[in-house]
Amino acid sequence: MEINVRKIADLASLEIDKEKYPDFEVQFMDIIKMVSDLPEYSEYDIILEPMKLRDDVVECGDISQSELLGNACDIVKNCFTAPQTVEY
């Protein structure tokens, strides 16, 4: 399978140096392999052992909310927001 890093970067609006394309190609192939190794389930299958989620733990509690929100492009009701990327 051929990976077009430039096209992926364009679609994701990323700036990637051409010298780094081979590294990204390897990483993309690793992701594709990982996903292809996942078991297949239909919507009717019952998964006996659901995925275990990690606990959300604050690791750096000395940063205030205003400091965190200071880097946000746009804030609504004290939450980060991002531009809409999908048209309905």
C-alpha positions as CSV (number, residue, x, y, z in Angstrom):
1,M,0.0,0.0,0.0
2,E,1.3,3.4,-0.9
3,I,0.9,6.3,1.5
4,N,0.7,9.8,0.1
5,V,2.0,11.9,3.1
6,R,1.7,15.2,1.2
7,K,-2.0,14.6,0.5
8,I,-2.7,13.5,4.1
9,A,-0.9,16.6,5.3
10,D,-2.9,18.8,3.0
11,L,-6.2,17.3,4.1
12,A,-5.3,17.7,7.7
13,S,-3.9,21.2,7.1
14,L,-0.5,20.2,8.5
15,E,2.8,21.5,7.4
16,I,5.3,18.6,7.2
17,D,8.9,19.0,5.9
18,K,9.5,16.9,2.9
19,E,12.6,15.4,4.6
20,K,10.2,13.9,7.3
21,Y,7.9,12.2,4.8
22,P,9.6,8.8,5.1
23,D,9.2,8.9,8.9
24,F,5.5,9.8,8.6
25,E,5.0,7.1,6.0
26,V,6.3,4.5,8.4
27,Q,4.1,5.8,11.2
28,F,1.0,5.8,9.0
29,M,1.8,2.2,8.0
30,D,2.1,1.2,11.6
31,I,-1.3,2.8,12.3
32,I,-2.9,1.0,9.4
33,K,-1.4,-2.3,10.5
34,M,-2.7,-1.8,14.1
35,V,-6.2,-1.0,12.8
36,S,-6.2,-3.9,10.4
37,D,-5.3,-6.2,13.3
38,L,-8.3,-5.2,15.3
39,P,-11.0,-7.9,15.5
40,E,-14.1,-7.4,13.4
41,Y,-17.5,-7.2,15.0
42,S,-21.0,-6.6,13.7
43,E,-23.5,-4.4,15.4
44,Y,-25.2,-7.6,16.6
45,D,-22.2,-9.0,18.4
46,I,-22.0,-8.9,22.1
47,I,-18.6,-8.0,23.4
48,L,-18.2,-9.8,26.7
49,E,-15.2,-7.7,27.9
50,P,-15.7,-4.1,27.0
51,M,-12.7,-1.8,26.7
52,K,-11.4,-0.6,30.0
53,L,-11.0,3.2,30.1
54,R,-8.4,4.9,32.1
55,D,-9.3,7.2,34.9
56,D,-8.9,10.9,34.2
57,V,-6.3,12.0,36.7
58,V,-5.1,15.6,37.0
59,E,-1.3,15.3,36.8
60,C,-0.4,19.0,37.0
61,G,-2.9,20.6,39.3
62,D,-1.0,23.9,39.8
63,I,-2.3,25.5,36.5
64,S,-5.3,27.6,36.9
65,Q,-8.3,27.5,34.5
66,S,-7.5,31.0,33.2
67,E,-3.9,30.0,32.4
68,L,-5.2,27.0,30.4
69,L,-7.8,29.0,28.6
70,G,-5.3,31.7,27.8
71,N,-4.0,29.5,24.9
72,A,-7.4,28.9,23.4
73,C,-8.4,30.5,20.1
74,D,-12.0,30.8,21.1
75,I,-13.8,30.2,24.4
76,V,-17.5,29.5,24.9
77,K,-18.9,29.1,28.5
78,N,-15.3,28.5,29.9
79,C,-14.6,25.7,27.4
80,F,-12.2,25.4,24.5
81,T,-13.8,25.5,21.1
82,A,-12.6,24.6,17.6
83,P,-13.7,25.5,14.1
84,Q,-16.4,23.3,12.6
85,T,-14.7,20.9,10.2
86,V,-17.7,18.8,9.0
87,E,-20.6,20.3,7.1
88,Y,-24.0,18.8,7.9
